[in-house]
Amino acid sequence: LIEAKDLFKENYQKNQIMHMFINKYIANGKYYSKLEDVLVSDFLSLEIEFISLPNNLASDISNVLERYQIKIEKYFEYNYIKNFDFEEDTEFSYKVFKMQNGFNENEISLVPKNNKKIGFFEKFFQLFS
């Protein structure tokens, strides 16, 4: 998954990823929409989809909102959220909230490694806690 993200960033340098999700899992010649718990296979293929935003558009939006002390942490694509499988009368803001908190099991959220070096005493206390 990290390699797929890196390939995207390498080939689409002028875009930033808004959503990265798995459309299909392919194992033993069968297609799965969700990862099965007891899936045993020698080979596993993933069909990954990216939804991105041009960097210049993101920068323009951020510059306008910064004048009002508003900082954007994450962008969401309207059609992706609107067309996701929710009940018909679900309010859009609630859909965004649910998507942000992992409603789509196939959406990939990569978090950076914590490379912070800890001191001797922190290591010592972690060892005995």
Backbone torsions as a table, in degrees:
resi	resn	phi	psi	omega
1	LEU	NA	-38.2	178.2
2	ILE	-66.8	-38.9	177.7
3	GLU	-64.0	-40.5	178.7
4	ALA	-63.0	-42.4	178.1
5	LYS	-63.7	-42.6	179.2
6	ASP	-64.9	-39.1	176.2
7	LEU	-62.3	-42.0	177.4
8	PHE	-60.7	-49.2	-178.7
9	LYS	-62.7	-34.4	179.3
10	GLU	-69.5	-39.2	-175.5
11	ASN	-90.9	-20.6	179.5
12	TYR	-126.6	65.3	-173.8
13	GLN	-66.9	-21.2	-178.0
14	LYS	-92.0	10.1	179.8
15	ASN	-125.8	155.0	172.9
16	GLN	-120.4	146.0	-175.3
17	ILE	-77.3	127.1	172.4
18	MET	-96.4	-44.8	-179.7
19	HIS	-137.6	139.4	174.6
20	MET	-133.9	119.8	-177.5
21	PHE	-146.1	160.9	-178.6
22	ILE	-96.3	121.1	176.9
23	ASN	-79.3	-46.0	-175.9
24	LYS	-143.2	146.9	168.7
25	TYR	-108.5	133.2	179.4
26	ILE	-121.7	118.7	-179.7
27	ALA	-142.4	134.4	-179.6
28	ASN	55.3	32.4	178.6
29	GLY	77.5	5.6	180.0
30	LYS	-111.8	146.9	179.3
31	TYR	-98.6	137.8	177.9
32	TYR	-128.3	141.1	177.2
33	SER	-88.7	-21.3	177.3
34	LYS	-133.2	153.6	179.8
35	LEU	-73.3	122.3	179.9
36	GLU	-79.0	147.0	-179.0
37	ASP	-68.1	-36.8	-174.8
38	VAL	-111.0	39.9	-179.7
39	LEU	-79.6	117.3	178.4
40	VAL	-117.8	123.9	-177.1
41	SER	-159.2	150.3	175.4
42	ASP	-78.1	-30.6	-178.7
43	PHE	-130.6	139.8	177.4
44	LEU	-132.0	127.7	176.7
45	SER	-115.4	145.3	178.9
46	LEU	-122.1	135.2	171.0
47	GLU	-101.6	109.4	-174.4
48	ILE	-106.9	136.4	178.2
49	GLU	-118.3	141.2	177.6
50	PHE	-116.7	140.4	167.9
51	ILE	-118.4	124.9	-173.0
52	SER	-128.0	169.7	-179.0
53	LEU	-131.7	133.1	177.4
54	PRO	-60.2	136.5	-178.9
55	ASN	-57.6	-38.6	-177.9
56	ASN	-66.8	-34.8	177.1
57	LEU	-68.6	-43.4	178.0
58	ALA	-61.8	-40.1	178.6
59	SER	-65.7	-43.1	178.3
60	ASP	-61.1	-44.4	179.5
61	ILE	-63.5	-46.2	-180.0
62	SER	-61.1	-41.6	-179.6
63	ASN	-63.3	-40.3	179.3
64	VAL	-66.5	-44.7	-176.3
65	LEU	-74.3	-26.3	178.2
66	GLU	-63.7	-27.0	176.1
67	ARG	-62.0	-23.6	-180.0
68	TYR	-108.2	21.8	179.5
69	GLN	56.0	41.2	176.7
70	ILE	-115.0	127.1	178.9
71	LYS	-116.0	133.6	-179.5
72	ILE	-92.6	124.6	178.0
73	GLU	-91.2	-40.4	-175.9
74	LYS	-149.0	142.6	176.1
75	TYR	-101.5	146.2	175.9
76	PHE	-124.8	140.4	179.9
77	GLU	-89.0	124.8	-172.8
78	TYR	-57.3	-51.9	-175.9
79	ASN	-65.9	-34.9	177.8
80	TYR	-60.7	-44.7	-179.4
81	ILE	-75.7	-43.0	-178.3
82	LYS	-60.6	-40.0	-175.5
83	ASN	-89.6	2.0	178.8
84	PHE	-73.7	160.6	-171.4
85	ASP	-76.1	83.4	174.4
86	PHE	-116.5	166.0	172.4
87	GLU	-65.9	151.0	-172.7
88	GLU	-58.8	-40.6	-173.9
89	ASP	-90.2	13.5	179.3
90	THR	-70.9	130.9	179.9
91	GLU	-69.0	143.3	-174.8
92	PHE	-61.1	-40.4	-179.3
93	SER	-63.3	-33.9	177.0
94	TYR	-69.7	-36.8	176.5
95	LYS	-61.2	-44.8	179.1
96	VAL	-61.6	-44.2	178.9
97	PHE	-58.7	-46.4	-179.5
98	LYS	-63.8	-43.2	-179.7
99	MET	-65.1	-38.0	179.4
100	GLN	-65.3	-28.0	-176.6
101	ASN	-103.4	24.3	170.2
102	GLY	89.9	24.7	179.5
103	PHE	-61.8	-39.1	177.9
104	ASN	-86.1	108.4	-178.2
105	GLU	-62.2	-26.0	-176.0
106	ASN	-89.8	-3.8	177.0
107	GLU	-76.5	137.7	-175.8
108	ILE	-100.5	129.4	177.1
109	SER	-125.5	105.5	-179.5
110	LEU	-93.3	131.2	178.9
111	VAL	-110.7	142.4	-178.8
112	PRO	-68.8	150.7	176.2
113	LYS	-66.5	150.9	176.1
114	ASN	-92.7	100.9	-178.3
115	ASN	-96.1	14.9	-178.8
116	LYS	-67.4	127.9	178.0
117	LYS	-82.7	133.9	179.5
118	ILE	-106.7	152.2	-177.1
119	GLY	-79.5	175.2	-177.8
120	PHE	-58.5	-47.6	-176.0
121	PHE	-67.4	-35.6	176.5
122	GLU	-64.5	-43.2	177.4
123	LYS	-61.7	-43.1	-179.1
124	PHE	-59.8	-46.4	-178.2
125	PHE	-71.5	-32.5	176.3
126	GLN	-67.9	-34.5	179.7
127	LEU	-62.3	-39.5	-175.5
128	PHE	-101.4	9.5	178.5
129	SER	-98.7	NA	NA
